[in-house]
Amino acid sequence: MCEANVYWLNDDGSEELLLEDVDKVKPTENGIVLESIFSERKVVKASIKEMALVSHKILLERLAD
């Protein structure tokens, strides 16, 4: 399967799972829209820190409100 898990990258360098089996990542004016294969959807204020597609992993950094 080609989905990825999305993680928050915390200030201490640790990773926190945000959403599993993400199929779509869309930048919008309101933030990044994440959609999973199970129709779960989240909009987060973040920037993409790293995408490791072979590892099926996307790291996001929180943006200040």
HELIX and SHEET records of a PDB file:
SHEET    1   A 6 ARG A  41  VAL A  44  0                                        
SHEET    2   A 6 GLY A  31  SER A  36 -1                                        
SHEET    3   A 6 GLU A  15  THR A  28 -1                                        
SHEET    4   A 6 ALA A   4  LEU A   9 -1                                        
SHEET    5   A 6 LYS A  57  ARG A  62  1                                        
SHEET    6   A 6 ALA A  46  ALA A  52 -1                                        
END                                                                             
